Amino acid sequence: KIGTMLNVKPVLNVDDEGKLKLYQNVRGRKKSIKYLAGRLDAFVKENPDMLVIIGHGDCPSEAQNLQKLVEEKVDPSRVIVSNLAHTIATHVGPDMLALA
């Protein structure tokens, strides 16, 4: 509840063993979306033909904003925006954004 009061948005990562782990905490929704786009920068520069997938939990307009930031920042070869599968969405809840 304190995280909600402080507007903390956790950035999670799935490690090499498939475990979901806290990667970073960012304050504010807009900052967290910019943070996600910025973190992708290094990966796409190393792999210019990279396909980027943006998953969202019932927040298509924010997913489109993230797509715009990603395309402006790193210009990947292709971006797919999709709703999250129900199995993943049940773990994170609504309004979640994911990059792969």
URBEL-V730835 format. One line per field, one symbol per residue. ss: DSSP state (A for helix, B for strand, O for the rest). psi: psi as a letter, one per 40 degrees, with the letter a starting at -180 (. if undefined). burial: # if it has 24 or more other C-alpha atoms within 12 Angstrom, else .. Layout:
ss=???
psi=???
burial=???
This chain:
ss=OAAAAOOBBBBBBBOOOOOBBBBBBBBOAAAAAAAAAAAAAAAAAAOOOOBBBBBBOOOAAAAAAAAAAAAAAAOOOBBBBBBOOAAAAAAAOOOOBBBO
psi=dddddefhhhhiihaeeehhihdihhhiddddddddddddddddddgefhhhhhiigfgddddddddddddddegidihhhiiiidddddddaifiiih.
burial=........####................#..######..##..#.......######....######.###..###..######...........#####
